[in-house]
Amino acid sequence: MSYCRWSSMDYKCDLYVYESSNGVEIHFAGSRRDVPEEDYPPLMDDPPENASEEEFKAYWTKWFERHQMVMDLIKDKPLVPIGGPLDGETRTFSDHDDAADWIEGFLAPLGIYIYPDDLAASLRADRETADVS
């Protein structure tokens, strides 16, 4: 299972985090696209819960239009070094709690890398159902 990928958060995520047979793997990007945050189109809400087929199709049409806007925005932007101490590295943790503790205790205080705010909580929520042995 993947918790975040380079493509997460409109291709702004600096981490690729997933379960493996070794535990929880965290790969760090060494660079990111140089795009000002204000250039991104507004985020979309989740689709309505009990959407009709027409509403569902309309939602995904708008989602794909927004996605294409993001792809057009980033396609020619240069990659710039992140400049953090973990650029290009990989860390492996024996379990979800160890990874979450490290994210909260070490990674978050650095304030350098971009990743989902709920990453540690997501790891903890999945610890009991994890297929890591």
Summary of the structure (lengths in Angstrom):
residues: 133
radius of gyration: 17.0
end to end distance: 13.8
largest distance: 48.4
contacts: 329
relative contact order: 0.24
helix: 39%
strand: 19%
